[in-house]
Every structure is written in C-alpha cells, then in structure tokens.
Amino acid sequence: MGTKRADAVAAYLFLLPFLALLTIFFLYASARAVYFSFTDYDLFRPPNWVGLRNYVDLFNDALFLSALRNSILFAIIVTAVQTFLALVMAAVLNQRVRGIGFFRAAFYMPSITSSVVITLIFLWMFQRRGLINYLGETVQRSVPIVLAFAAIVVALQVAQVAWERRRRLPAAWTDPALLVVSLLVAGGATWLLVTTGVLSAREVPPVDFIWLQTRDTIPSGAPFWLAVPIPLAAIMIQNVFTTIPTFMLMYLAALQDVPKSLYEAAAIDGANATAQFFRITIPSVAPVTFLVLTLSMIGTLQMFDQVAIFGDAAPLRSVVTLAYFVYNRMFPGAQTPEVGFAAAGAMFLAVLTLVVVLLQRRLVRSEGY
C-alpha cells in the first residue's frame, strides 16, 4: 500500500507543472472569458454586467456577419478540397517505385515550412504582376502550341493502335508503351515546328486579375452567405497547399495497413484504378477520414495567422474570420479594447466549433466511433 501511495505521489509531482499551466492558462482563462462575455469591459474600468447584450450585438455587427460567413465557407470548402486531395496524394505515394522516399519527403515539405514564410511568398504570388497572373498569361500565349502538341499525340496514338490491331495484336487506346512513344515523338515534332517558326505563341494582353485589393466575390452577384470573396479564395488556395501534406501523411500511414490482396482480387475481377480507389481505398481509410475531417474543420474554423499576415493587402471584410474578428476587437490599435464584446465572439466561436464537430460525428460514421 505504501509503495502504491508513493508511486501516486510521484506521478502527481511529475504532472504538477502541466496541471498548474492547464489550470492557470486554460481553465482560469476560459472562466474569465465566459464572465467577461457578459460584461462591458475595456481593460481600464471595472467590468459592468450587461447580460446577453454582447451576444445580441454580435448579430447586429456587419463585420461579425462577414467573419461568420467567411469562416463557414472557408471551413466547408477547404476541408472538402484538402481531404480529397490528401487521400489522392497518399494513394499515389503509396506505390512501390524507385525513389518514392524522395517524393514523399518533397510533398511533405510545405507542412513543416514556416507558415509566415509561405504566406509572404503567396502574398507576392497573388500580386497583380505576380507569379499567378504571369502563369495565366503564359498559358494563354501557349494555347496554339499546346493544342498542336495534343493533336499530334492523339494522331500518333490512333495510328499506332490501329497498326497494332491490324497486326491482330491487343492494344488499348491508352496503352502506356504506345503513349510514351506518342508523347516523345509529339514533343520533338512540336519543338521542331516552334524552332522553324511554323508554330508560335500568340500575343495576348497581360493577365490583370485582382486577387487581393478587391471586394468582388465568386460567383459574382451571389447571395451574401454563398459569395466567396476573391481575397479569401486566395487564402484558401494557400491553406490547402500547406495543410494537405499533414493529412496526406495520416492517410499514407492508414494505406500501409490495407491488404494488397484486396487490390489484386479487384484487378482480377476487372476493376480499374478508379474503381479500386472508390471501392477499396476510401472505405478502408474511413476512420482516418473522420479524424482528418475533424482536425481540418477545427483548424479552418479557427484560422487566424494567414489573415493577420495578409493585413492591409486585402479589404478586411473580404478576409476577416471569427478568430481574427476576436483579435481585432481585443487589440484595435489606438482605440479602446472591447474585451467583453471580443470575449462574446470567442465564446460563440468555441460553441460553433463544438457544434460542428458533434454534427460531423453524427453524420460521418466510421468504425470505432
């Protein structure tokens, strides 16, 4: 008995620093935030109890409604896109080919790179004369060359398949070996046409799409709750790029446990790669999908850092999220802090996150949950 008591005391002593930090910086801070949300407090005067007025004022605040719209659209769109793309990338990187370790490490790099650095890079890329618009201009200029290349590939592939079938040899229209030959020959022929001046890029005006300094939405003229501001769409693209690798790693670990015999049996039954992906891969990783959806939904609803770094590069209402709205009211620069109002916004965000996760748990069923 004495030994068990001594072990328990030793365990609590090791846990004491963590419990102290948890009590001070989470439990105590959360309790004070709940209390402040019912008061009119500005850090300089004693809190004045106002009941539910702060929560009522939230839904009368235009910036809060924009933040709520942006956060919900951001969470839904980004979660759906990055979950699907993470699974696709994991399925591709789950193949046993030479050098796959290098590609896995390369695809994971954006996830461990500084979020601030990546955001600043994307901020430069989304300028009116940035990389994104330059690539769009380059694609438009190269349309004749691309079309010529595609036409040559199709013609060569059709000719090769027809020749093989005339020789009574089995050949599919997408036969990999014949396709490689078609691509190589088409590449050489296109290069020759461009070099000799027979084919050239067309002249197009510079792409001048405004990504940041605009209040326009996608789609244009859509209802308020369905309109995605273009600057917010830019942040979505950047967030998907930086978050996919983490979820890809989770899916990759799950795919390692999927028996290869399932894919072999499906291939024998005539299932192609697409059918195997939807019929075997997706059902096999359902528990991980639930985890990915939960983590993604929580992270996107509380997205803050990218909006803060974008700063004045975009109109506030076009990019503000609930987390940034709370920060903006808590630290408004030269103005008086609205601590009570900000605390009410924080409590609303916490409840919204909890409700969304509970709804997701009820709607998205998986084994073990």
SULZIKA-V219090 format. One record per backbone hydrogen bond with DSSP energy under -0.5 kcal/mol. CO is the residue of the C=O (numbers start at 1). NH is the residue of the N-H. E is the energy in kcal/mol with one decimal. If there is no record, write none. Layout:
CO_NH_E / CO_NH_E
This chain:
1_5_-2.2 / 2_6_-2.2 / 3_7_-2.4 / 4_8_-2.4 / 5_9_-2.5 / 6_10_-2.5 / 7_11_-2.4 / 8_12_-2.4 / 9_13_-2.2 / 10_14_-2.0 / 11_15_-1.9 / 12_16_-1.3 / 13_17_-0.6 / 15_19_-2.9 / 16_20_-2.8 / 17_21_-2.3 / 18_22_-2.7 / 19_23_-2.5 / 20_24_-2.5 / 21_25_-2.6 / 22_26_-1.2 / 22_27_-2.3 / 23_28_-3.0 / 24_29_-0.6 / 26_30_-2.8 / 27_31_-2.3 / 28_32_-2.2 / 29_33_-2.1 / 30_34_-2.4 / 31_35_-2.2 / 32_36_-3.1 / 33_37_-1.7 / 35_38_-1.6 / 36_39_-2.1 / 38_50_-3.0 / 38_51_-1.3 / 39_41_-0.9 / 40_48_-0.7 / 41_339_-1.0 / 41_340_-1.6 / 47_49_-0.5 / 48_40_-2.8 / 50_53_-1.3 / 52_56_-2.1 / 53_57_-2.8 / 54_58_-1.4 / 55_59_-0.9 / 56_59_-0.6 / 57_60_-1.2 / 58_61_-1.4 / 60_62_-0.6 / 61_65_-2.0 / 62_66_-2.0 / 63_67_-2.4 / 64_68_-2.8 / 65_69_-2.5 / 66_70_-2.8 / 67_71_-2.6 / 67_322_-0.6 / 68_72_-2.3 / 69_73_-2.4 / 70_74_-2.6 / 71_75_-2.5 / 72_76_-2.4 / 73_77_-2.5 / 74_78_-2.1 / 75_79_-1.7 / 76_80_-2.0 / 77_81_-2.4 / 78_82_-2.8 / 79_83_-1.8 / 80_84_-1.8 / 81_85_-2.6 / 82_86_-2.0 / 83_87_-1.8 / 84_88_-2.2 / 85_89_-2.8 / 86_90_-2.2 / 87_91_-2.3 / 88_92_-2.1 / 89_93_-2.7 / 90_94_-0.6 / 92_95_-1.2 / 95_97_-1.1 / 97_100_-1.5 / 99_102_-0.5 / 99_103_-1.4 / 100_104_-2.3 / 101_105_-2.2 / 102_106_-2.6 / 103_107_-2.5 / 104_108_-1.3 / 105_109_-1.0 / 106_109_-0.5 / 108_111_-1.4 / 108_112_-0.6 / 109_112_-1.4 / 109_113_-0.9 / 114_118_-2.3 / 115_119_-2.3 / 116_120_-2.3 / 117_121_-2.1 / 118_122_-2.6 / 119_123_-2.3 / 120_124_-1.6 / 121_125_-2.2 / 122_126_-2.0 / 124_127_-1.4 / 125_132_-1.8 / 125_133_-0.5 / 126_211_-0.6 / 127_130_-2.1 / 130_134_-1.8 / 131_135_-2.7 / 132_136_-2.1 / 133_137_-2.2 / 134_138_-2.4 / 135_139_-2.5 / 136_140_-1.9 / 137_141_-2.3 / 138_142_-1.7 / 140_143_-1.0 / 141_202_-1.8 / 142_146_-2.8 / 143_147_-2.8 / 144_148_-2.2 / 145_149_-2.5 / 146_150_-2.7 / 147_151_-2.5 / 148_152_-2.3 / 149_153_-2.3 / 150_154_-2.5 / 151_155_-2.4 / 152_156_-2.7 / 153_157_-2.6 / 154_158_-2.6 / 155_159_-2.4 / 156_160_-2.6 / 157_161_-2.6 / 158_162_-2.5 / 159_163_-2.1 / 160_164_-2.5 / 161_165_-2.6 / 162_166_-2.0 / 163_167_-1.4 / 164_169_-2.4 / 165_168_-1.7 / 172_175_-1.7 / 175_179_-2.4 / 176_180_-2.2 / 177_181_-1.6 / 178_182_-2.4 / 179_183_-2.6 / 180_184_-2.4 / 181_185_-2.6 / 182_186_-2.5 / 183_187_-2.4 / 184_188_-2.2 / 185_189_-2.6 / 186_190_-2.6 / 187_191_-2.2 / 188_192_-2.1 / 189_193_-2.2 / 190_194_-2.3 / 191_195_-2.5 / 192_196_-2.3 / 193_198_-1.3 / 193_199_-1.9 / 194_197_-0.8 / 202_204_-0.5 / 209_211_-0.7 / 212_214_-2.6 / 212_315_-0.7 / 216_230_-2.4 / 218_228_-2.3 / 219_222_-1.6 / 223_226_-1.8 / 223_227_-1.0 / 224_227_-0.7 / 226_228_-0.6 / 227_229_-0.7 / 228_218_-2.7 / 229_233_-2.1 / 230_234_-1.8 / 231_235_-1.7 / 232_236_-2.3 / 233_237_-2.1 / 234_238_-1.9 / 235_239_-2.7 / 236_240_-2.6 / 237_241_-1.9 / 238_242_-1.8 / 239_243_-1.8 / 240_244_-2.1 / 243_246_-0.7 / 243_247_-1.4 / 244_248_-2.8 / 245_249_-1.9 / 246_250_-1.4 / 247_251_-2.4 / 248_252_-2.7 / 249_253_-2.1 / 250_254_-1.8 / 251_255_-2.7 / 252_256_-1.2 / 254_257_-1.3 / 255_258_-1.1 / 257_259_-0.5 / 259_262_-1.2 / 259_263_-0.7 / 260_264_-2.2 / 261_265_-2.6 / 262_266_-2.1 / 263_267_-2.5 / 264_268_-2.0 / 265_269_-1.7 / 266_271_-2.8 / 267_270_-1.2 / 272_276_-2.3 / 273_277_-2.0 / 274_278_-2.1 / 275_279_-2.5 / 276_280_-2.1 / 276_281_-1.9 / 277_282_-2.2 / 280_284_-1.9 / 281_285_-1.3 / 282_285_-0.6 / 283_286_-1.2 / 285_289_-2.3 / 286_290_-2.0 / 287_291_-1.7 / 288_292_-3.0 / 289_293_-2.8 / 290_294_-2.1 / 291_295_-2.7 / 292_296_-2.7 / 293_297_-2.5 / 294_298_-2.3 / 295_299_-2.5 / 296_300_-2.7 / 297_301_-2.1 / 298_302_-1.4 / 300_303_-1.3 / 304_308_-2.2 / 305_309_-2.3 / 306_310_-2.3 / 307_311_-1.7 / 310_313_-2.4 / 311_314_-0.8 / 315_318_-1.1 / 315_319_-0.7 / 316_319_-1.2 / 316_320_-2.5 / 321_325_-2.6 / 322_326_-2.1 / 323_327_-1.9 / 324_328_-2.9 / 325_329_-1.9 / 326_330_-1.8 / 327_331_-2.8 / 329_338_-2.5 / 332_334_-0.5 / 332_335_-1.0 / 337_339_-0.8 / 338_342_-2.8 / 339_343_-2.7 / 340_344_-1.9 / 341_345_-1.9 / 342_346_-2.3 / 343_347_-2.5 / 344_348_-2.3 / 345_349_-2.2 / 346_350_-2.3 / 347_351_-2.5 / 348_352_-2.8 / 349_353_-2.4 / 350_354_-2.1 / 351_355_-2.7 / 352_356_-2.5 / 353_357_-2.2 / 354_358_-2.3 / 355_359_-2.6 / 356_360_-2.4 / 357_361_-2.3 / 358_362_-1.6 / 359_363_-2.5 / 360_364_-3.1 / 363_365_-0.9 / 366_369_-1.7
